[in-house]
Amino acid sequence: MSGKKEDIHCFANGWRWQEFSFQEKDKLKQLTDKFPEYDVWINNAMDIETNYLRVLSFDDHHDCALIGSLNYSADPSDEDSYRLLHYYVTENKLLTIDFDIGTISKMTRQTLMARLEKCDNAFEAFLFIMGEILNTFLDGIDDFEEKLIDLEKRIRFHNHGNILEEIFDRRSEMLFLKQLTIPIEEMLLAMEEAFYENIKDMDAFRQTKVRLERTMKLLYHYDSQIETLLNINMNLYSYRGNEVIKALTVFTVLVTPITVFGALWGMNFKNMPELDWGFGYLFAWVIILASTGLIYWWLYRKGWLGDVLRRKNKK
């Protein structure tokens, strides 16, 4: 490998990688003046703050270029922490703006350059970089899996009032991982559409595509698990709420005789014969207990008591 400048890397197989930074505005201006076909890409890169993808077709020949911006690193707890990789890819040229391999891969820059030296063209190099980005996403999915397993254990053994909020937190993380992965899926489809004959036999293309499928399947399965946990918890809350309402209803019905007769004999009318009965107090208790027992028996026969009044203690 040789290069005239630090930011231009020319490889033995005839392709080159040129790196830029938005701080180097003079270099970007010189690039657009010399190569007008880069103008659309650089202008979009300067203005955009989200994922972007476009296939450029040149009128003078049949070559195409894949241009776009990819959010390759972000913190789900900070909406302003995203990092965008701006890329321009043809068969023999790879141009990037504000790309730092250190944020997505554990490999050193020297290792990266040695790996890119083995690539036959810029397509293969770009696919290799996409594969490394997907590896970073897979590491994030592994961390997410640990959180999900811990959440499942606590739902099973120590379900508490805040667990629903934690499920929604995991769901938000899942959506965040999908938002990072879906643009790579779109980008691979665009490459397949525009450069199929060039990349169909590449090992890098097949490996990146399989890695993407693995990532998407994991996200799909974990998404299903979260939905299941959410449904279980919502059903559990609904069941507990019904049990509370049932208990309150039974209690209200059972104390109705006491309330009614207490209100009746608490009146202060002069002509109340029960006030002069010798066994009026005993008579009142008999009426109250008998009517309460009758109501209880009626509820029991109807099967409306359920486990409200007879429940086993379980851990």
N, C-alpha and C positions, 0 to 999 in steps of 0.2 A: 504494500500500500504506500502511496505517496501523495502529497498534496502541497499546493503552493502556499496555502494559508491554513491557519488552524481550523477555520470553520468550513473548509472545503476538503472533502475526503474523496480521493479518486482510488478506485479499487482495480485489481488486476483484471477482472472480467469485463472492464470497459464501462462500468456505470459509476456514478458519483453521488455522494450525499453532501448537501450543503445546508449548514445550520445558520439560523439568523435569530436575532433578538429584537423585540420592539424598541429597545433602547438604541439600536443601530439604525436610526431612521435614514441616515445618508446612504447606507448600503442598500436598504430596501428601495430608496428612490432611484439609485443607480441601476438596480436590478430591473425595475419596471421600465426605465428609459431604454435599457438595452434589449429587454425581452418583454414586449407589450402583452404577450399572452399571460404573464403573471399578474397583470394589473387587477383583474377580477378577484383572484385569490387573495392578494395582499389587502385590497380594500375591504373585502368581507372579513378577513382575519382581524383587521383593526377595529371594526365596528361590532363584531358579534361577541356575545357573552354566553352562548350556549352551543349545543351540537349543531353542526351544519354539514351537508354532504351534497356534492354535485359532480356530475360527469361532464367534462368539457370535450366537445368534438371540434376538431380543427377543419376549416373549410378546404385548405390547400392540400391536405392528404388525409388518410384514413386513421391517423393516430388519435388517441384519446388521452385525457388526463383526468385523474381522480383528485379532486380538491375537497377540502373540508376542514372542520374543526371538531375535535373530540375531547370531551371531558374525561380525563384519564385518572384523576386523583381528586378526592374530595372528602370532607368530614361531614357525616350526616348531622352532626350537632351544630354545624356552622354553615349556613347557606352561602357565605361569601368565601369559602375556602377552596373553591374549585380551581383546577388547573387545566388549561386547554392546550392540546397539541394541534397546531395548525399544520397541515400537510399538503403537499403537491406531489403527485406520483405519476410518472410515466415509466416506460420500460427501462430507460437508462438514467433517469434522474429522480432523486428523492430530495425534496426541499422541506425543511421543518422550521417552525418558528416557536421559540420558547418551549423547547422540549428538554426535559431533564430525566435521563434514564435512571438516575439514582433514586427518584421518588417512586418508581414502580418495580424495580428489580434489585436483587441483592448482588448481582454481578457488578464488577468494576467496569469502568469505561474501557480499560485495556482489553478485558475479556469480551466486551460487546464488539469492539472493533475487530478483534480476531474472528469472532463469529460472523460478522458482516463480510469479512474478506472471503468467506467461503460461499457467499451468495452469488448466483449467476447474474442477477439483475436487480433493479430497484424494487420490482414487485416482490421478489422473494425476501428482500431485506425488510420491506414494510410489513409483510405478513409475519416475519419473525418478531418484529417489534409489537405487533398486535397480539401475538401469542404470549409475549412477556407481560403485556398489560392484563390479559385474561388470567395469567398465573397470579397476579396481584389480587384480582377479583376473587379467585378461588381461595386465596388465603383469607380474605375477608369473609367468605362464605363459611370457612372452617370455624372462624371466631363466632360467627352467627350461630352455627350449629351448637356450639358449647352453651351459648346463652339459651337456645331453644330447649336443649335437654334439661338444663337447670330449671327453666320455667315449667316444663312438663312435670318434673319431680315435685315442685312446690304446689302446683295445681292439684296433684294427687294426694299429697300428704299434709300440706299446710296451706290450704286455700283460704285467702283472707280478702278483705274488701278492696285492697289496692291491686289485686292480681289482674283485674280487667284492664287497668291502665297500663300494666306491663305488657299485656298481650298486644295492645294497640301500639306500644313502643316498638315491639318486635315487628309488627306489621309495617310500621313506617320504615324500619331498617330494610325490610324486604323490598318495599317499593323503591327505596333508594338504590339498592343493588341492581334491581331491574332497570332503573333509569340509566345506570352506568353501562349495562351489558347490551341492551337493545340497540344503541347506536353502532356497536361493533358488528352486531348481526346485520344491520342494514348496510354497513360498509362492505362486508364480505359479499353480500348479495349484489351490490353495485359493482364490485370488482369482477364478480362472476359474469355479470351482464355485459360489462364493457371489455373485459380482457380474458374471456373464457379460454380462448385458444392458447393464450400465453401462459396461463396459470393452472390449467386443468391437470397437468401431469406433475406439478410441483409437490414435493413432500411437505413443504412449508404450508401450502394451501390446505392440503388434506389434514395436517396436524392441527392447524389453527381452527379449521372447521369442526373437527372432532372435539377439540377443547371447548369451543363455543357451545356445541351441543351438550357436552357434559355440564357446563356451567348453567345452561338454560334448564336442563332436566333437574339439577339440584335445586335451582330456584323454584321450579314448578312444584317439586315434592315438598319443599319446606313451606311454600305458600299454602299448599293443601293442609299441611299439619297445623299451621297457624289458624286457618279457617275452621278446622276441626276443634282446636282448643277454644276458639272464640264461641263456636256453637255450643260446645259442652258447657262452658262457663255461663253463657246466656241462659241455657236451659236450666242449669243449676240455680241461678239467681231467680228464674221464674218459678221453679219448684219451691224454693225457700219462701218466696213471697206468697205463693198459694198456701203453703203450710201455715204461715203467720196469719193470713186472712181467715183460714179455716179455724185455727185455734181461737182467734178473737170472736168469730161468729158463734162457735160452740159455747164459749164462755158467756157471751151475751144472751144466748137462748136459755142456758141453764140458770142464770141469775134473774131471768125475767119474772118468775113467780115471786121471788123475794122482793123485787122492785115494785111489782104491782100491788101485792098485799101490804107491803110496808107503806106505800103511798095511800092505800085505801084506809088502813086502820090508823094512819097518822092524821086523818081529817079531824076537825074539831066541831062536827055537827052534834047538837044536843041529843037527837033521836038516833043513837047508834046502839042497838040492843046488845051487841057483842061486848060493849064496855062494862055491862053489869053481870056478865056470865062469870060464874065461879071458876070455870075451866077455860075461859076465853084465851088465855095465854097459850095453854097446851093445845087448844083447838087450832090456833093460828099456826103453831109449829107443825102440826100434823098436816094441815092443808098445804103449807109451803113445801115440806119435804115430799109429800105425796105427789104434788104437781111437778116438782123438780124431777123426782124419780120417773114419773110417767113420760116427761119430755125426753129424759135420757134414754129410756127404753125405746121410745119411738125413733129417736135418732139412731140408736144402735141397730134396730130392725131395718131401717132404711140403708144402713151401711155408710152413713155420712160422717161417722166419727173417725174412721181410718185409723192412723197411728197417732192421732193427736193426744189421746189420753193413755196410750200404752206404747211406749217407745223404749227400745233397748239402747243402752249406752254403748257406743262403739268408738274406738280410737279413730 
